[in-house]
Amino acid sequence: MLEQLLAHGGAAVLSRPGGSLRGLPLHFAAEHGSLASVQALVQAAPQAAAVADSKKLLPVAYALRSG
């Protein structure tokens, strides 16, 4: 799946039914501690690091929580 995201720029939007922003793949990768995925997504779409999700959290907040 990471390869598909990167092929499309790495900044796809993950949304909930009804259209609210759940986050970007970068939020998900940071939350689940996937360093290699985080690095690849930031390299492909550096602007994604500055996008807040529906909870107004940046990907770095999820990375800090997951350790």
N, C-alpha and C positions, 0 to 999 in steps of 0.2 A: 504494500500500500504506500509506503514512503516513496518508492520510486515513482508511482503515479502522481503523488502530490508534487514532487519535485519537477516532474515533467510539465506540470501546469503552473509552476511558479511558487509552489509551497505555501500559498496564503489562502487556501480554500476556507470557506466559512462553515463552521459547524453550527447548525441552528436547531432550535426546538420547534415542535409543532406550534404554529401560530406566528412563527417568524422571529422570535427573540434570539438574539445572539448568544449562543452558548460559549463560543470562543473560536479560536483558530487551532489548527493542528499543533501549533507551537504551545498553546496552553495545555493541551492534552499530553504532549510529549514531556513537558516540564513537570506536570503533575505526577506522571508515572516514572520519572527518573531516567528517561532514555537520553543519556548525554549525546550519543552519536546522532540520534534523530534531531535533538535540539540544535546541535551544531549544523547539521545539513539544512534544516529549515531556516535558521538564521542566515546562513550563507545564501540561500536561494531567495529569501525575502526579508532583508534586514528590518524593513519597516514594521513587520509583524511584532517585533519586540515591544513596540510602543502602542499596541492596540489593546484596550481594556475589554474584558468580556462583560456579560450581563450583570456580574457582581461588582463591576468596576475594578477588577483585578488585572494586573499585567502578568504576562507569563512568568516573570521573575518571582512574583509572589508564590506561584505554585511550585517553582523550583526550590524556594526557601523552605516551604512547608514539607516537601518530600525529602529534603536533605540532600 
